[in-house]
């Protein structure tokens, strides 16, 4: 299946380029990336 999610994160107070990695988990079982689902990676710039 697929879905759309909106998340809110607090930016670090130190400016710079950061990498955010998104993964899903099935509670008590495993992280999706551990069984082959690709982890989403995004670069963000904090000014």
N, C-alpha and C positions, 0 to 999 in steps of 0.2 A: 504494500500500500504506500501511499504518500500523504504528506500533510504539510501545512504551512504553520510555522511557529514564529511568534514575536517574542524576543527576549530583551530585557533591559539590563545593562551592565554599568557599573561605575568605572569611569576612566581613571587610570592611575594619575597621581598628582604630578609625576615627572614626565615632561614631554619626551617623545620618542616614537619609534616604530615598534609595534607589538604584534605578536602572532596570537590569534585566538583559535583554539581547536575545539570543534563540536563533535560530540559522540553521544550515542544513545545507550541506555542500559536497560536490561531486563532485570529488575530487582531480584537479588538472591540467585541469579543465574550467571550472567556474563555481560561484558561490554560488547556492543555490536562489532566494533573494530577488531576485537580479539578473534572473531569468527568469520572475518573476511569482508564485512561491510566497510566501505571507505569512510574515513573520518573527514569531516569538512574542515578546511583550514582557511582562515581569512587573515589578511594583514590589515592593521588599522594604524593610523597616525594620530597621535595625541599631541596637540599644540599648546 
